Amino acid sequence: MGRGFCGVTMYKTEPNNIPKDFQARNAWACSFLDDSRKLNKRPMQNRETAASSTDAATWSSVATISGQGADAFGFMLSDSDPYVVIDLDHPKKDDKRFHKSGSFDAAEYDQAVADFKTLTAKTLARFPSYVELSQSGQGVHIFIKGSLADITSDARNKDSIKGVEIYERERYI
């Protein structure tokens, strides 16, 4: 079941939610929970063998990955695919910028959350595409056909304050 966010239904990355053109690519890896039940975001081929975002020989199909009993799935961005991903991160309450003088600044946090929602809605309106929840369930991944140059003229592809990252290759997301 999808979750509504900024007027768009997004899905947890599961094989049946992934569009067919993504499924057709041998560019998938998986992740597993660690001993403390926290998701280890390291890309894996299976429970024992690591995958690499720079080595296509370690990537698999969605069908192969879905048979590994994984807790999460991820796509390997590369020069050979036509995708760019905008990764938008929800503000976190434990972020140092919300804890000035030893106390939590709720108003600044609330403003950051409102800014995140506005930025997400504007980004989705500009780049309609496949959208998924991040593995944490708190962020958004927007997959776009195109190149980094189609999205931004800024050579930096990261804004830590706004929680925005843009990836084009050599990334497991």
CYANA upper distance limits for C-alpha pairs under 8 A (distance plus 0.5 A):
  1 MET  CA     11 TYR  CA      7.43
  2 GLY  CA      9 THR  CA      6.07
  2 GLY  CA     10 MET  CA      5.71
  2 GLY  CA     11 TYR  CA      5.07
  2 GLY  CA     12 LYS  CA      7.72
  3 ARG  CA      9 THR  CA      5.89
  3 ARG  CA     10 MET  CA      5.85
  3 ARG  CA     11 TYR  CA      6.81
  4 GLY  CA      8 VAL  CA      6.01
  4 GLY  CA      9 THR  CA      4.91
  4 GLY  CA     10 MET  CA      6.74
  5 PHE  CA      9 THR  CA      6.76
  5 PHE  CA     10 MET  CA      7.54
  6 CYS  CA    117 LYS  CA      7.08
  6 CYS  CA    120 THR  CA      7.48
  6 CYS  CA    121 ALA  CA      5.88
  7 GLY  CA    121 ALA  CA      8.14
 10 MET  CA    131 VAL  CA      6.18
 10 MET  CA    132 GLU  CA      5.54
 10 MET  CA    133 LEU  CA      6.64
 11 TYR  CA     17 ASN  CA      7.12
 11 TYR  CA    131 VAL  CA      7.80
 11 TYR  CA    132 GLU  CA      5.54
 11 TYR  CA    133 LEU  CA      6.43
 12 LYS  CA     17 ASN  CA      8.07
 12 LYS  CA    132 GLU  CA      6.45
 12 LYS  CA    133 LEU  CA      5.94
 12 LYS  CA    134 SER  CA      8.04
 12 LYS  CA    135 GLN  CA      8.14
 12 LYS  CA    137 GLY  CA      8.19
 13 THR  CA     17 ASN  CA      6.97
 13 THR  CA     18 ILE  CA      7.32
 13 THR  CA     72 ALA  CA      7.51
 13 THR  CA     73 PHE  CA      6.69
 13 THR  CA     74 GLY  CA      8.07
 13 THR  CA    132 GLU  CA      6.87
 13 THR  CA    133 LEU  CA      7.72
 13 THR  CA    135 GLN  CA      8.46
 14 GLU  CA     18 ILE  CA      7.09
 14 GLU  CA     72 ALA  CA      8.08
 14 GLU  CA     73 PHE  CA      7.35
 15 PRO  CA     23 GLN  CA      8.27
 15 PRO  CA     62 VAL  CA      6.95
 15 PRO  CA     63 ALA  CA      8.24
 15 PRO  CA     66 SER  CA      7.30
 18 ILE  CA     22 PHE  CA      7.03
 18 ILE  CA     23 GLN  CA      6.86
 19 PRO  CA     23 GLN  CA      6.81
 19 PRO  CA    130 TYR  CA      7.98
 20 LYS  CA     24 ALA  CA      6.60
 21 ASP  CA     25 ARG  CA      7.54
 23 GLN  CA     61 SER  CA      7.49
 23 GLN  CA     62 VAL  CA      6.23
 24 ALA  CA     61 SER  CA      7.77
 24 ALA  CA     62 VAL  CA      8.35
 25 ARG  CA     61 SER  CA      6.90
 25 ARG  CA     62 VAL  CA      8.48
 26 ASN  CA     59 TRP  CA      6.65
 26 ASN  CA     60 SER  CA      5.37
 26 ASN  CA     61 SER  CA      4.90
 26 ASN  CA     62 VAL  CA      7.89
 27 ALA  CA     56 ALA  CA      7.66
 27 ALA  CA     59 TRP  CA      5.66
 27 ALA  CA     60 SER  CA      6.23
 27 ALA  CA     61 SER  CA      6.91
 27 ALA  CA     75 PHE  CA      6.26
 27 ALA  CA     76 MET  CA      5.66
 27 ALA  CA     77 LEU  CA      8.02
 28 TRP  CA     59 TRP  CA      5.82
 28 TRP  CA     60 SER  CA      5.53
 28 TRP  CA     61 SER  CA      6.27
 28 TRP  CA     62 VAL  CA      6.66
 28 TRP  CA     65 ILE  CA      7.42
 28 TRP  CA     73 PHE  CA      7.57
 28 TRP  CA     74 GLY  CA      6.23
 28 TRP  CA     75 PHE  CA      5.24
 28 TRP  CA     76 MET  CA      6.38
 29 ALA  CA     43 PRO  CA      6.09
 29 ALA  CA     44 MET  CA      6.03
 29 ALA  CA     45 GLN  CA      6.07
 29 ALA  CA     51 ALA  CA      7.15
 29 ALA  CA     59 TRP  CA      6.35
 29 ALA  CA     60 SER  CA      6.84
 29 ALA  CA     65 ILE  CA      6.82
 29 ALA  CA     73 PHE  CA      6.48
 29 ALA  CA     74 GLY  CA      5.93
 29 ALA  CA     75 PHE  CA      7.00
 29 ALA  CA     76 MET  CA      7.78
 29 ALA  CA    172 TYR  CA      8.39
 30 CYS  CA     43 PRO  CA      6.07
 30 CYS  CA     44 MET  CA      5.64
 30 CYS  CA     45 GLN  CA      6.84
 30 CYS  CA     46 ASN  CA      7.62
 30 CYS  CA     65 ILE  CA      6.91
 30 CYS  CA     70 ALA  CA      6.40
 30 CYS  CA     71 ASP  CA      7.91
 30 CYS  CA     72 ALA  CA      6.07
 30 CYS  CA     73 PHE  CA      4.82
 30 CYS  CA     74 GLY  CA      6.28
 31 SER  CA     39 LEU  CA      7.60
 31 SER  CA     40 ASN  CA      6.65
 31 SER  CA     41 LYS  CA      6.14
 31 SER  CA     42 ARG  CA      6.63
 31 SER  CA     43 PRO  CA      6.12
 31 SER  CA     44 MET  CA      6.30
 31 SER  CA     70 ALA  CA      6.40
 31 SER  CA     71 ASP  CA      6.43
 31 SER  CA     72 ALA  CA      5.55
 31 SER  CA     73 PHE  CA      6.72
 31 SER  CA     74 GLY  CA      8.22
 32 PHE  CA     39 LEU  CA      6.37
 32 PHE  CA     40 ASN  CA      6.31
 32 PHE  CA     41 LYS  CA      7.99
 32 PHE  CA     47 ARG  CA      7.74
 32 PHE  CA     70 ALA  CA      6.01
 32 PHE  CA     71 ASP  CA      5.43
 32 PHE  CA     72 ALA  CA      7.01
 33 LEU  CA     37 ARG  CA      5.57
 33 LEU  CA     38 LYS  CA      5.69
 33 LEU  CA     39 LEU  CA      4.75
 33 LEU  CA     40 ASN  CA      6.16
 33 LEU  CA     71 ASP  CA      6.91
 34 ASP  CA     38 LYS  CA      5.96
 34 ASP  CA     39 LEU  CA      6.61
 34 ASP  CA     40 ASN  CA      6.45
 39 LEU  CA     71 ASP  CA      8.12
 42 ARG  CA     50 ALA  CA      8.13
 43 PRO  CA     50 ALA  CA      6.63
 43 PRO  CA     51 ALA  CA      5.70
 43 PRO  CA     52 SER  CA      7.22
 43 PRO  CA     53 SER  CA      8.36
 43 PRO  CA     74 GLY  CA      8.05
 43 PRO  CA    172 TYR  CA      7.23
 44 MET  CA     48 GLU  CA      8.11
 44 MET  CA     49 THR  CA      6.33
 44 MET  CA     50 ALA  CA      4.69
 44 MET  CA     51 ALA  CA      5.11
 44 MET  CA     52 SER  CA      8.40
 45 GLN  CA     49 THR  CA      5.94
 45 GLN  CA     50 ALA  CA      6.16
 45 GLN  CA     51 ALA  CA      5.86
 45 GLN  CA     58 THR  CA      7.08
 45 GLN  CA     59 TRP  CA      7.33
 45 GLN  CA     60 SER  CA      7.80
 45 GLN  CA     65 ILE  CA      7.67
 46 ASN  CA     50 ALA  CA      7.79
 46 ASN  CA     65 ILE  CA      8.10
 46 ASN  CA     68 GLN  CA      6.33
 46 ASN  CA     70 ALA  CA      8.24
 47 ARG  CA     68 GLN  CA      8.05
 50 ALA  CA     58 THR  CA      8.22
 51 ALA  CA     55 ASP  CA      8.07
 51 ALA  CA     58 THR  CA      5.44
 51 ALA  CA     59 TRP  CA      6.98
 52 SER  CA     56 ALA  CA      7.99
 52 SER  CA     58 THR  CA      6.74
 52 SER  CA     59 TRP  CA      8.17
 53 SER  CA     76 MET  CA      6.30
 53 SER  CA     77 LEU  CA      7.84
 53 SER  CA     78 SER  CA      8.30
 53 SER  CA    170 GLU  CA      5.41
 53 SER  CA    171 ARG  CA      5.89
 53 SER  CA    172 TYR  CA      6.32
 54 THR  CA     78 SER  CA      8.25
 54 THR  CA    170 GLU  CA      5.93
 54 THR  CA    171 ARG  CA      8.44
 55 ASP  CA     59 TRP  CA      7.99
 59 TRP  CA     76 MET  CA      8.16
 60 SER  CA     64 THR  CA      6.62
 60 SER  CA     65 ILE  CA      6.87
 61 SER  CA     65 ILE  CA      6.74
 62 VAL  CA     66 SER  CA      6.39
 63 ALA  CA     67 GLY  CA      7.07
 64 THR  CA     68 GLN  CA      7.62
 65 ILE  CA     70 ALA  CA      7.93
 65 ILE  CA     73 PHE  CA      8.01
 66 SER  CA     70 ALA  CA      7.38
 72 ALA  CA    135 GLN  CA      7.50
 74 GLY  CA    172 TYR  CA      6.57
 74 GLY  CA    173 ILE  CA      5.59
 75 PHE  CA    172 TYR  CA      6.15
 75 PHE  CA    173 ILE  CA      5.88
 76 MET  CA    169 ARG  CA      8.17
 76 MET  CA    170 GLU  CA      7.38
 76 MET  CA    171 ARG  CA      6.16
 76 MET  CA    172 TYR  CA      5.07
 76 MET  CA    173 ILE  CA      6.98
 77 LEU  CA     81 ASP  CA      7.35
 77 LEU  CA     83 TYR  CA      7.58
 77 LEU  CA     84 VAL  CA      8.11
 77 LEU  CA    167 TYR  CA      8.13
 77 LEU  CA    168 GLU  CA      6.60
 77 LEU  CA    169 ARG  CA      5.00
 77 LEU  CA    170 GLU  CA      6.07
 77 LEU  CA    171 ARG  CA      5.73
 77 LEU  CA    172 TYR  CA      6.93
 77 LEU  CA    173 ILE  CA      8.10
 78 SER  CA    168 GLU  CA      7.26
 78 SER  CA    169 ARG  CA      4.54
 78 SER  CA    170 GLU  CA      5.87
 78 SER  CA    171 ARG  CA      7.84
 79 ASP  CA    168 GLU  CA      8.09
 79 ASP  CA    169 ARG  CA      6.28
 79 ASP  CA    170 GLU  CA      8.47
 82 PRO  CA    145 LYS  CA      5.83
 82 PRO  CA    146 GLY  CA      6.18
 82 PRO  CA    147 SER  CA      7.61
 83 TYR  CA    143 PHE  CA      6.86
 83 TYR  CA    144 ILE  CA      5.91
 83 TYR  CA    145 LYS  CA      5.06
 83 TYR  CA    146 GLY  CA      6.15
 83 TYR  CA    147 SER  CA      7.27
 83 TYR  CA    168 GLU  CA      7.05
 84 VAL  CA    143 PHE  CA      6.39
 84 VAL  CA    144 ILE  CA      5.76
 84 VAL  CA    145 LYS  CA      6.85
 84 VAL  CA    146 GLY  CA      6.74
 84 VAL  CA    147 SER  CA      6.43
 84 VAL  CA    148 LEU  CA      6.90
 84 VAL  CA    166 ILE  CA      7.56
 84 VAL  CA    167 TYR  CA      6.19
 84 VAL  CA    168 GLU  CA      5.07
 84 VAL  CA    169 ARG  CA      8.29
 85 VAL  CA    141 HIS  CA      6.80
 85 VAL  CA    142 ILE  CA      5.92
 85 VAL  CA    143 PHE  CA      5.11
 85 VAL  CA    144 ILE  CA      6.67
 85 VAL  CA    166 ILE  CA      6.12
 85 VAL  CA    167 TYR  CA      5.70
 85 VAL  CA    168 GLU  CA      7.01
 86 ILE  CA    140 VAL  CA      8.47
 86 ILE  CA    141 HIS  CA      6.22
 86 ILE  CA    142 ILE  CA      5.61
 86 ILE  CA    143 PHE  CA      7.20
 86 ILE  CA    144 ILE  CA      8.44
 86 ILE  CA    164 VAL  CA      7.59
 86 ILE  CA    165 GLU  CA      6.43
 86 ILE  CA    166 ILE  CA      5.00
 86 ILE  CA    167 TYR  CA      7.07
 87 ASP  CA    139 GLY  CA      7.74
 87 ASP  CA    140 VAL  CA      6.35
 87 ASP  CA    141 HIS  CA      5.19
 87 ASP  CA    142 ILE  CA      7.07
 87 ASP  CA    163 GLY  CA      8.42
 87 ASP  CA    164 VAL  CA      6.26
 87 ASP  CA    165 GLU  CA      5.53
 87 ASP  CA    166 ILE  CA      6.48
 87 ASP  CA    167 TYR  CA      8.30
 88 LEU  CA    116 PHE  CA      8.37
 88 LEU  CA    120 THR  CA      7.67
 88 LEU  CA    139 GLY  CA      6.02
 88 LEU  CA    140 VAL  CA      5.62
 88 LEU  CA    141 HIS  CA      6.96
 88 LEU  CA    163 GLY  CA      6.11
 88 LEU  CA    164 VAL  CA      5.27
 88 LEU  CA    165 GLU  CA      7.07
 89 ASP  CA    116 PHE  CA      8.33
 89 ASP  CA    138 GLN  CA      7.29
 89 ASP  CA    139 GLY  CA      4.88
 89 ASP  CA    140 VAL  CA      7.06
 89 ASP  CA    162 LYS  CA      8.46
 89 ASP  CA    163 GLY  CA      5.26
 89 ASP  CA    164 VAL  CA      6.92
 90 HIS  CA    113 VAL  CA      7.39
 90 HIS  CA    116 PHE  CA      6.92
 90 HIS  CA    138 GLN  CA      6.08
 90 HIS  CA    139 GLY  CA      5.69
 90 HIS  CA    163 GLY  CA      7.39
 91 PRO  CA     95 ASP  CA      8.00
 91 PRO  CA    109 TYR  CA      7.90
 91 PRO  CA    112 ALA  CA      6.97
 91 PRO  CA    113 VAL  CA      6.59
 91 PRO  CA    116 PHE  CA      7.94
 91 PRO  CA    163 GLY  CA      7.70
 93 LYS  CA     98 PHE  CA      7.38
 93 LYS  CA    109 TYR  CA      7.45
 94 ASP  CA     98 PHE  CA      7.73
 94 ASP  CA     99 HIS  CA      8.11
 95 ASP  CA     99 HIS  CA      7.72
 96 LYS  CA    100 LYS  CA      7.81
 98 PHE  CA    104 PHE  CA      6.11
 98 PHE  CA    105 ASP  CA      5.62
 98 PHE  CA    106 ALA  CA      7.84
 98 PHE  CA    108 GLU  CA      6.94
 98 PHE  CA    109 TYR  CA      6.55
 99 HIS  CA    103 SER  CA      5.65
 99 HIS  CA    104 PHE  CA      5.03
 99 HIS  CA    105 ASP  CA      6.52
100 LYS  CA    104 PHE  CA      7.32
100 LYS  CA    105 ASP  CA      7.58
105 ASP  CA    109 TYR  CA      6.84
106 ALA  CA    110 ASP  CA      6.50
107 ALA  CA    111 GLN  CA      6.67
108 GLU  CA    112 ALA  CA      6.71
109 TYR  CA    113 VAL  CA      6.77
110 ASP  CA    114 ALA  CA      6.72
111 GLN  CA    115 ASP  CA      6.56
112 ALA  CA    116 PHE  CA      6.59
112 ALA  CA    162 LYS  CA      8.48
113 VAL  CA    117 LYS  CA      6.79
114 ALA  CA    118 THR  CA      6.72
115 ASP  CA    119 LEU  CA      6.52
116 PHE  CA    120 THR  CA      6.52
116 PHE  CA    162 LYS  CA      7.70
116 PHE  CA    163 GLY  CA      8.44
117 LYS  CA    121 ALA  CA      6.60
118 THR  CA    122 LYS  CA      6.65
119 LEU  CA    123 THR  CA      6.52
120 THR  CA    124 LEU  CA      6.57
120 THR  CA    140 VAL  CA      8.48
121 ALA  CA    125 ALA  CA      6.63
122 LYS  CA    126 ARG  CA      6.70
123 THR  CA    127 PHE  CA      6.44
124 LEU  CA    128 PRO  CA      5.82
124 LEU  CA    129 SER  CA      8.17
124 LEU  CA    142 ILE  CA      8.11
127 PHE  CA    142 ILE  CA      8.45
127 PHE  CA    144 ILE  CA      7.29
128 PRO  CA    144 ILE  CA      8.23
129 SER  CA    142 ILE  CA      7.10
129 SER  CA    143 PHE  CA      6.51
129 SER  CA    144 ILE  CA      6.34
130 TYR  CA    142 ILE  CA      6.62
130 TYR  CA    143 PHE  CA      5.91
130 TYR  CA    144 ILE  CA      7.79
131 VAL  CA    140 VAL  CA      7.47
131 VAL  CA    141 HIS  CA      6.17
131 VAL  CA    142 ILE  CA      5.13
131 VAL  CA    143 PHE  CA      6.74
132 GLU  CA    140 VAL  CA      6.42
132 GLU  CA    141 HIS  CA      5.78
132 GLU  CA    142 ILE  CA      7.21
133 LEU  CA    137 GLY  CA      5.86
133 LEU  CA    138 GLN  CA      7.45
133 LEU  CA    139 GLY  CA      6.32
133 LEU  CA    140 VAL  CA      5.25
133 LEU  CA    141 HIS  CA      6.64
134 SER  CA    138 GLN  CA      6.86
134 SER  CA    139 GLY  CA      5.41
134 SER  CA    140 VAL  CA      5.80
134 SER  CA    141 HIS  CA      6.57
135 GLN  CA    139 GLY  CA      8.41
146 GLY  CA    150 ASP  CA      6.66
147 SER  CA    151 ILE  CA      7.48
147 SER  CA    168 GLU  CA      7.37
148 LEU  CA    152 THR  CA      6.75
148 LEU  CA    166 ILE  CA      8.06
148 LEU  CA    167 TYR  CA      8.06
148 LEU  CA    168 GLU  CA      6.79
149 ALA  CA    153 SER  CA      6.43
157 ASN  CA    164 VAL  CA      8.42
157 ASN  CA    165 GLU  CA      6.12
157 ASN  CA    166 ILE  CA      5.62
157 ASN  CA    167 TYR  CA      7.72
158 LYS  CA    163 GLY  CA      8.29
158 LYS  CA    164 VAL  CA      6.16
158 LYS  CA    165 GLU  CA      4.85
158 LYS  CA    166 ILE  CA      6.97
159 ASP  CA    163 GLY  CA      6.38
159 ASP  CA    164 VAL  CA      5.63
159 ASP  CA    165 GLU  CA      6.90
160 SER  CA    164 VAL  CA      6.88
160 SER  CA    165 GLU  CA      8.30
167 TYR  CA    171 ARG  CA      7.35
